[in-house]
């Protein structure tokens, strides 16, 4: 059993980065983090049972998080928001495509973008024949940056890390049914019948009726939306599965369709029962009154919350209701409430798409013709630029005064409500900004910069250039981590406070203990203990790292600046290369689980990235954000 011994909240970040850790215990009374893949990603519960299990006599006051086992906080954040396609649907397509373009240019590792690339490619394929060609161009460009290969058991893996790429089946099906040339850098294989005729997607096979346990009704309260102790009535053998014919209640239809197909494991219902279940579900989706959007009384939602669209689609396929299957597919492509996610692993989805050039018959494309051209122009261009020049900053050549003006104007317009509530931090005298320029802190002189460098050592050039225009900027409670307080607020940081957040792999001590079992026998347990924030941590002198606490009152954010020499030493110890002059700017709090997406290669990279994101949100991104 592996343990990490901690002295403060930083254990959360370390647990995420460690990846292999089973339990994180504490030496004080702050936090316990357990990596348990089978549990929901984020919830709190009473710490006492776990403390007893770990041998603590008392349970201190603390919060315990159960999280999925993942590589970093960014991966965790994405797992918490599972809707893959919803953000990409019109009218957000262009904004999301612009964001993908910018991240291709600026992210340290484009592997993190694989999911977004696949989502866009899938939507392009489902839009038109031309969209398919563009999707394959994008995939070829992406895999030119991050090569893949066939690994153990013929699984697609990233070439340098050997980790599975994820969403492999969707990619394979797109390529299998493609009518265009397959990208030359994709190790494609011809899928066999064992893959294309998976029994869990075949309504004549017993496996289909166990798919996602969809025939189960034990969780449904009879005639209610939610199962509560006060209103729950068990659905038993007396429930008539045919009563949907005389009912207009959505839940009655959802229950009856399940009961009609609920047979013992290994068996299949009769053809008549399957046909009736399909008619029942079809009525549910096409004839019954839809539910009202609780946030918009004029908008109606289909009943996707009570019956899986994937099953509806597969029943239509099995009963040869191809036109119905096509309409279901179109519904999934164009309605955010459904999402296309669950259908992409089903071969029949692509077969319906290909029938009689099905893409041309859809009334609504998920990606418009105009946005198809936009995707080809900006994403393929960004991929080519990234391959030639490597990671790069946005707004190249834009002077600091213009960049900061655009930053402050976008921030003031987009976050006016947050700025109205800012409070002074420590002894600073800060008032809520009344105009965009008030967000920027006053500049400092060359003489003052020289005094600061005499104390701290050489500062990055771009950081000094910004300070001559604006020595920092305001944030709010969470916005920008409270903002950057300026180079005159920087202080030396102890390695035990920053190593975790800069990716330093900390050593562990291996301890063997004899544990007595309940039956009196004994076993040897090996504990690997890593001490964080207690004393020496890694024990290495990396060089100076500076920290500050934000420009305004905030939720306990700490800002780090790791100058080029220190950053180079840390990265080289990890076997990584750095660009000359690159350094690390990041911020975190004791509750964020690490820096996540709040890390950049320089101060200019941070300001440019924030500006581009806010201008995208406002719909006013200027073309100079893209490298020519």
N, C-alpha and C positions, 0 to 999 in steps of 0.2 A: 504494500500500500504506500502511495506517495503522499508526502505532506509538504506544504510550504508554510513556514513559520513566519508570521508577519508582525509588524509593530504598528501599522496604520492602514488606512484604507487602500493603499497602493496594491494590496494583494489582489484586488479585483482585476487590475490590468495584468498583473503577473500571471494570474491563473489563465487568462485568455491567451497570453503569449506562450505559456508553457505547453498548453495543448494536451500533454500526457498526464496532467495532474489529476488524481482521483479526489483528493480532499485538500482544502486549504484551511488550516487551523490557525488560531491566533494566540499570541503571547499576552495581549492586552484584551480590551473588551470592545473591539470595533466591528469586525466583519468576518463572516465565514462564507466562502464561495465553494460550491460543489459542482463538478462537471458531470451531469447525468443526462446522456443523450435522449433517453426515453421520456423525459418530462417536459411539460410546457416550458417555453423559453424564459419566462420572467414572472415570477410571483413570489410573494412573501409568506412565511409561515413561522410558527413558534419554534424557537431554537432549542428548547429544552431537550427533546428526544435525541437530537443529533449530538448535543453536548454529552449526554449520558453515554451514547454509543461510543464517542471518542474518548471517554474516560475522564471528562471534566466533572468535578464535584458539583459545581453550580453553573447555571446558564447566565452569563452576563447579558445585559441589555444590548441587543444588536439586531441587525437585519440579515437574513439569509436569502441569497438569490440562487435559484436553480436555473442553470443555463445550458443550452446545447453545447456540446464540445465543438469548438470552432477555432480558427487560427488567429483571429483578431477581432477587435470591437466592431470594425466595419462589417465583417461577415455576420456578426450577431445582429447588428442593426437591420441588415437586410432580411434576416430570418424573421424578424418581428413584423415585417410588412410584406406579406406573401403575395400580394396582387401583382403579378408580373406585367400584364398587358394594360391594365386600366390606365396608368399614367400616360401611355403612348397613344391612346385613341384621340381622335379629333375632338376638340380643337388644340390639344396639347402636343400633337405630333412634331410640329416644327420646333417647339421649345425643347422637347426631349432630344430631338436629333441634334440641335445645337449644343446641348449639354454633353452629349456623347462625343461630338466632334472636339469640344474643348478638353474633355478628359483624355481623349486619345492623345492629344498634343501634350498635356501637362502632367498626367499621372506618372508616378514612379514606375509602376508595374501595370501594364495594360491587361494582364491576366485577370485583374479584378473586374474588367469590363466585359468579360465573356458573356455573362448573362444578358446584359443590355444589347450586345451585338447580336446574340441569337434572337432576342425578342424582336428587334427591328427587322432582322432578316426574315423571320417568320411572317411578320405582318406584310412585308414586301411581297413575299411569295403568295400570300393570300389576297393580294390586291389585283395583280394583273400578270400577264406573261412577261411584260417588260420589268415588272417588279421582281420577278424571279431572277432575271438576268442581273439586276442591280444587287440583289441579295447575294448571289454567288460572287460577284465582284468584291463586295464587302467582306465576305467570309475568306476569300483568297487573300485579300489585303491584311486581314487580321491575323490569319495563321502564318503570314509572312513575317509578322512581328513576334508571335508566340507560337513556335512550331509544335505540332502534336505528332504522336506516333501510336502504334498499337503496343500495348503493354501486356502484362500477364493476363491470361484468359481473354486475350484479344480485345481488351478494353482500351478505349482512347484515353491517353494520358498526356500531360504536358511534357515535352521532350526533356527539359532540364530537371524537373522535379519528380517526375514519374507519378504525380498525383492524378487521379481521374479528372477529366475536364468537367464532368457534370452535364446533365441534359443531353447525354450522348444519343439516346434513342431518337429524340426530336431531330437532331442534326442528321442522323443516318437516314431517317425517313424523308427529310427534305431532299437529300441527295439521291435517294433511291427513286423517288418519283419525279425528279427534275427532268425537264425536257431540254435543258441547256447543258453546256459543257461543264463537267465537274471540275472544281478547282484542282490544279495540279499538285498543290501542297497538302491535300487532305488524303490521308491513307484510307480511301474508300473501299468497302467490300460489298459484294452483292448479297443482299439480305435473303435468307432462305425462308421456306415456308414455316419453319419453326418460329421465326420472328414475326413474319407477316400474318400468320394465322394463329396468333396467341389465343388459347382457349378462354382466357378471362375477358376477351373482347368478342366472344362468339356466343350469342344468346341461345344456341342449341347445346351448349356445353354447361356442365354443372359448375365449372369455375366462374362463369359469368355471374351466377346468382350469389356468389360469395364476394364479388368485387366490391371492395370498400364497405362490406357488410351492409349493402344498401337495402336489403329486404328486412332488416331488423326494425322492429317497432317498439322495442322496450323503452326507448328514450322519449317516445312521443306521449304526451298527455292527451287523452281522448277529447277532441274538440277544443283544445287550447293550444296557444303558441308556445308555451313554456311549461316545463314540468315543475310543479311546486307541490309542497307537502299538503297544501290546503285543497288544491283542485285536481290533483293527479288521479286519474282513473285508469287502471291497468287495462290494456287491450288484450282480451283473452279470446278463447275459442268461440264465444258467443257473438263476437263482432262480425257482422255481415259484410263480406268483402265486395258485395255487388251493390251496396246501398249508394254508391257514388252516382248511379244513374238517376237517382231522384234527389240529389243534393247539389247545392251550389256553394258548399263550404269547402275552401281549398284544402284544409287539413283532412277532410274526409277522403278526398281524392288521393292525397299523398299517402294516407294509411291504406286505402283499398288497393292501390297499385302494388304496394309492398306485400300485403297479405296474399294477393293473388299469385305472387311468385315466391312466397316463402315456403320452401320445401326443405326436407331434411338434407343435410350435407351429402353430396355425391349424387343427388337426384336433380331432375329438371322438371319444371311444371309442364302441363299439357300445352299443345299449340293454342288451344282455345283460351287458356288462362293467360298466356303470353300476349295474345292479340287483345284480350280485354284489358290487360294492364296497360298496353300501349294506348288504347282508346281513352282510358281513364286519365293517363298522364297528358295526352294530347289535349283533352278537354281542359285540364288544369291550366295549361300554358296558353291556349288559344281562345277559350271561350269564357272562362270565369272572370269576374271583375278583378282587376289587378289591385295590389295594395298601394296605399299612398305613401309617398316619400315623407317621412316625419319632419323633414327639414324644408320641404317644398310641397305645399298642398296641391299644386298644379301638375306635379310630376308623378307618374305611376311606375311601379316596379313590377316585373314579372315575379312569379312565385319560385324563384331559383333558390330561396332560402329553405325550402321544405322538400325539394326533390332534386336529385343531381341531374344536371343537364347531360352529362356523359351517358347516363343510363338511357335517358330519353332518346338520344342520338343513336345509340347502339341498338335499341329496340326497333327504331325506324329502319336501320340498315338491315337487320335480320328479317323484317317483314317486307323488304324490298320497296319500302316507301322512300325512294330516292329523292323525290322532290321535297318531301317533308324533311329528310335529312339535310338537304341543301339549305332549306329555310332555317333549320336549327343552327347550322353552321354559320349562316349569315348573322343570325341573332347573336351568337357567341362572339363574332368578330366585331360587332358594332355596338354592343351594349355593355357598358362597364360593369353592370351588376353580375353578368355571367363571367366574363373573362374567357379567353381561349385556352387557358393553361391545360385544363383536363383533357382536351381533345387532341393535343399535339402528339401524344404517344400512341394514338390509335391509327393504324394503317388506313382504315376506311375513310378517315378524314381526307387524306390525300387522294384517294381513289375518287371520292365524290368531287373533289376539286378539279380533277383531270377530266371527268366525264363531260363530253361535249363542250370542252373549253369552259368548264363551269365558272371560272373566274370572271368571264365576260358577262355572265348572267346575273351576278350579284347586283342588287339595287344600290347598295352602299359599300364602297370599298373602305377598309380600315385605314388605308393610306391613299390620299387623293393623288391625282395625276401630277398636280403642282408639287406636292411634297415628295413624290417619287423622284422628280428631277432635283429637288433640294437635297434629298438624301444622297443621291449619286454625286452631286457636286461637292458637298461639304465633307461627308464621311470618307469617301474614297480619297479625296485630296488630303485630309488630315492623316489618314493611314500612310499615304506615300511620304508626306512630310515627316512623320514620326520615324519612319524607317530610314530616311536619309539623314535627319538631323538629331534624332533621339529626343528625350524629354525637352520641352521648351515652354517658355512663359507666354502668356497671352499679352496682347497689346504691345507687340515689339515696336520699339522706336517711339512710343508715346512718352513725352517728358513727364517727370514726376508731378509738376503743377497741374497738368491736364488730367493725369490719371487720378490724382487725389480729388480734383474737382468732380470728376465723373463718379468717383466712389462716394463722396459726401452727398452729391445730389441724389444718387440712386438710394443710398441708405436713408436719407431724410424723407424721401417720398414713400419708400416701401415700409419703413419702420417708425413712422411718426408717433404711433401710439406707444411703442416701447420707449422712445426718447422722451416722451412727456413725463415719464415716471422715474427718470434717472436720479440717483442720490449720490452725494459726495462720498468718496472712499477715503477712510482714515482722516488725515488732516487736510486733505485737498478741498478746495472750494470750487465745486462743480455745480452749474445750474443747467436746467434743461435747455437744449439748443432751440433757438427760435427760427433759425434759418440753416440751410445746408452747410454753410461755411463754419458754423459754430461747432460742428462735429469734429473739426480738425483742431488739434492742440497747437498753440503758438510755436513757431520755429525757434531754434536756438542757434547760437553763433558758432563760427569755426573755433573761436577761443574756448567756448564751453565744451565743445566736442573734444578738443585736445585735453582739457582737464579730465574728462570722463575716461578717455583712453589711457591717461597716465595712471588712473586708478584700476581700470579693468583689463587693460591690454588692447591690442588692435581690434577695432570693430569692423564688420563687413561694410564694404564700400556703399552698397545700395542703402543700407540702414542709415549711414551718415548723410547720404544724399537726401533721403526722405526727411530726416530731422531738420535739414536746412529749409525745407518747405513747410513741414508740419511735424512736430516732435510727438507723433502719436495721434490717436483718434479715439473718440468715445464709442462705447458700446452700451449695453444695458445689462439687466440681471443675467440673461443668458446670451444675448446678442454679442457675437465676437468675443465671448469670454470676458465681457466687461470692457473690451477695447484695449488697445496698447497704450500703456501709460507714459511711454517715452524712454529714451536711452538713459536719461538721468535718474530713472527709477530702478535701473538694473542693479542687481546684487549678485555676488558669487553664490553658487548653489553647491551643496555637498553632493558627492557622487551617489550616496545612498538615496537621495531624493530624486535623481533624474535617470539613473541607469535603466530602470525598468521601462521608462517612457521613450528611451532612445534605442531600445531593442537589444540591450546588453544581456547576453546569456549568463546568468549567475550560477556559480558553482554550488554543488550540494554535498552534504555530508551523509554518508551511508551508515545507518545504525541498525544493528540486529537485536531484536528483543524476543524473549520467550513468552508466549501467551498461553494461558491455561484455558482449554475448552470447557464447555458446560459439563461434559462427561468425565472430566478429570484429566484427560490427555492433554498434551502440550504440542504447540507448533511454533516454528520460528517465523517471525515477521521481519522483513527488511523494510526499513523506512529511509527514504531519501529526503533529507531536510535541507531546505534552502532558506537562509535568513535574509529578510528584506527590511531595510530601514532600522536595523537593530544596532549594527556597529559598522563593520568594514565593507559589507556587501561583496563586490567582486575583488576588492583589494587592489585595484589598479588605479594609477593616476593618469586619467585620460587627458587632462588639461582643463582649462576654465570652461564653465558653463554658467550662463547668467539667467536669473529669473526675476519676475515682477508679478504683481497681483491684480492687474487690470486697472483701467483708468477711472472706473466708477464702481460704486457698490455692486457686487455681483455674487453669484452662487458659489463662492469659494474657488474660483478659477486661478490656476497658476500658469503663468506664461514662461516658456523656456526659449532661450536662444543659445544654440550650440554653434560656436564659431567654426570657420572652415577647418582649421588645423585639428581641433578636437573631434569634429565630425568625421574627418578623414581617418583618424586613428581608430575610432569606434567602428566605422564601416569596414575598414581593412581587416580588423580583428574578426569580423563576421564573414570574411571572404568576398566582400562586395567592393565594387569600384564606385568612385564618385567623380563628378565633373569638377575641374579646377574652379575654386571659388564657391562651390556649393556648400551650403550649411543647412541647419535645421531650425525651423521656427515652428513651435507647436504650443498648444495649451490644453489643459485638462482640469478636472475637478476630482475631489475624492469620491464622487459617485458616478463618474462617467465610464469607468471600465477601461481606462487608457485614453490615448489621444484620438483614436478612431480616425475620422476624416479630417480632424483639426491639426494637420501637419503639412508643412510646405518646405520647399527647397531654399527659400529666401523670403525676406520681408516683401520684396516686390512681387514675388510669386503669390504670397498671401493676398496682398491688396488687389492685384490683377484678377485673381481667381474670384474673390468676393465681388468685385465690380462686375465681372462677366456674369456671374450667377444672378445678381440683382437686376442687371439690365435685361437678362433673359426673362426674368419674372415680370418685369415691367413691359416687355415686348419692344424694347428699344435698343437691342444689342447692335452696336455699330460694327461694320465689316472689319475694322482694324483689329478686332479681337482674334482674327485668324491670320496665321502666318502666310504671307504671299509667296 
